[in-house]
């Protein structure tokens, strides 16, 4: 009888079934709109995303712009190196037509443009795609955005960049990005759990953002050491539910509307 009462209490409290993780729109609602553009971010909010994720570079003339690749070839058809181009040069490109004719004329947004789309209490994951040269301009734009500190998370694969950023702005939340590789001959996983924890500690990171290949044995030690755990990029419901079962705090997806609806059921 006592056992049944305990189970009922757990069910009522929701502890047996973790709440739905934060749903982060990967480059916006990029399944249906051109990635890293205002239409993609606006569509993500319309579809109920809790947060958006975007990729950012610094231009030749010191502007922070939203684009994934170091050059514009894939999304614009014309190749310009972002770091060697001015904002005016980049703005002339059409980065929407490749996705669908209805998005023709879409321009590369600045981070300030992206900030203006964020509703109250919603969040943005800012992925730095270049080096630490972006930090002064990024911090300036964050300061001008009017967003609260808890609405912003900065993510990057380059641990050194995050370490420098955290040193300049200790109150800014940062999360280190890493995938995982397994040596077919030895079965050794890189990075190891020790390497992950050491890197997070060195950065002064608030969290760890992994791909779905993270070994399950890593999850609890990462969380036990006080770090958040986030995962990318998940478009499959069964995989999303497995990540939820492991206790992930956010799931980044190209299909925020679909995943939000299905996981809530």
N, C-alpha and C positions, 0 to 999 in steps of 0.2 A: 504493500500500500504506500509506504514511504517513498519507494522508488518511483511509483506512478506520479505521486505528487511532485517530485523533483523534476521529472520529465515534463509535466504540464507547466511547471513554472518556467523551465527553460524555453519551452515553445512560446509561452506568452511574452517572455522578455525578448525573444528573437535571437538568443545567443546560439541556438543550434543552426540558424539560417542567417548568415551575415547579411547586412543591408547591401543593397545594390551599390557597387563601387561608383565613384565619380566617372562619368562618361565624357571623355575628351575627344573632340573632333579633330582628327589628324589632318593638318593643313586645311582645316575647315571641313565641310561636308564634301570631301574630295571625290567620293564615289560618283556624285551627281553634278558637281560644279568644278571649275578649274582651280586646282590646288593653290593655296596661298594667295587668294584674291579676296576682295571684299564680297563678291557674290557667294563665295564658298563659306566665308565666316558668317555672313548674315543668314544663309540657309541653315547653317549649324544651329544658330540660336533659334530659328523658327522651328526646328525639329527637336528642340528640347535639350540640346547639349548642356552639360554642366560647365564645360570649359572648352577652349579651343587651343590648338597647338599650331605654332607657325615657325618657319625657319627664317633666320635673319643674317644678312651680310652688311658690311659697311661699304659705301660707295667711295669713289675716288675723292669726292668733294664733301665727305663726312656725314652722309645721311644713312640712316638705318633703314634698309628695305627688306621686304618679305619675298624671299625666293629660296628654293631648296638647293639648286645646283650652283656651282661657282660661275657658270656661264648661262646664257639665255637660250641656247640652241634648242633644247628639248621643248620648251614651252612657247617660244616665240618664232622658231624657224630661222632666226637671225642670231648669229653668235657674237655676243659681247661678253667680255669678262666683267663680272659685276664690280670687282675691286678696282678695275682700271677704267670704269665708266662713271660719268656724272649722273646725277638723278635725272636731269633733263634728257639725257641720251636714253636712259632706261625707260623713261615715261613714254617715249615715242613708240615703244614696242607694244604689240597686241599679244597678250598672254592668255587670252580667253578662247579665241577661235579654234585652237587645236582640240579643245574639248567638245565644243558644239558651236554651230553658227550663231546660236542665240546669245552667246557670250562674246561675240565679236566686239572689239573695241575696249576690252577690259585691260586696264593698265596695272603695272606692278605697284602695289601700295607701299607707303612708308609705314613704320611701326606706329607713328602717330595716327595714321588713317585707321589702322587695325584697332588701336585702343578705343577709338570713338564708337566702335560697334559693340563694345562689351557692356552688357546690362549690369545693373547693381547686383552684387552678391555672386556674380559669375566670375570665372577665372581664365587666365591665359598662361600657357606653358610656352615660354620663349626659348627656342632652341638657337643657340649661337653656332653658326656654321663656319665662321672664320676664326681669327685669332683674337688675342687680347686687345688689339687696336680698336676694337668696337666698344670697349668698356666705357670710356668717358662719354661718348655720344649716347650709348644705351642708358646709362644712369641719368643723364640729362633728360632724356625723353620719358623715362619712368617717373622722374620727379615732376615733370609737367603734365603727366597723364591724369592726375586726380584720382587714380586707383588706390585702393587700400593695399597695405603690404600683404595681406592674406589673399589677395586676388592674383598675385604674381608668383610664378615659379620659373626660375631660369635653369635650363637644362643644356648639357653639352657633353660630347664624347671626350673632349680634351680636358682632363682633370686640372691641368695647370691654369687654364683659362678660368675655370670655376674658382680655383684657389685664389687667384688674383682678384676676381670679382668679389668674393666673400671678404677678402681683406679690406677692400675699399668700401664695401657696404655690408657690414655684418648682419644687419636686420633683414636682408633680402634672402628669401628662401631659394636654395639651389639643390639640384638633384643631378647626380652623375649618371650618364648614359653608358651602357655597355651591353654588347652581345656576348655570346658564348660559343667557343669552338671546342670540339672533342677530337683528340688525336686518335685516329683509327687504329693505329698500331698499339698504343699504350693505354688508351681509354682516359688519358689525362685531360681534365677540363681546364680551359683557360678563359678568363682568369679564375684562380682558385678562390675559395671562400676567404682565406686569409688575405689575399691580394685585394679583394673587394673591400673588406673591412678596413684594411690599412689605407687604401685610397680614400675612402669616405672620411676616415679620421683626419688624414692629412689636409684634405680640402676644407674640413669643417662643414661638410655637407649635411643637409637636412634629410636627404632621401637618396634612393637608388632607383633608377629607371632601367628596366631590362627588357630584352625581347622574351618571347614565350619559351625560349630554350633554356631558361634558368633552371638549374637542378632544384628539385623540390626541397632538398636538404639544406639549401642556402637560405630559404625564406625565413624560417623562424629565428636563426641566429642574427640575420640582418635586422629584423624587427625587434628582437630582444636587446639589441645594442642601441635602440632608440631611433632607428631610421625608418622613414616611410618607404613603402615599396610600390612602384608603379610599373605598368607593363604596356608594351606596344608590339606590333600593331595587330589588332584582333578584329576580324570581321565575321568570324564563325561563332554561333551561339553556344555550341557545346564547349568550345575552347574558352570562351568568355566565362562560362559557368565554372569550368575547372579552375580558372584563375581566381574567380570569386571565392571558391571553396578553399583556396590556399590563403585567402585573406588579403588580396591585393586592394590597394586603396584607390587606384584609378586605372581605367582601361582606355587606351587610345585606339580609336577606330576610324576608318573611312566612312562608316555608316552609323553615325550617332543616333539618328532617329530610330532605325531598325533595332539596334542593340539596346537602346534605352527602353523601348516598348517591350521587347521580348524578355529582357531580364527582369523587368518589373512584374511580369505575370507570375 
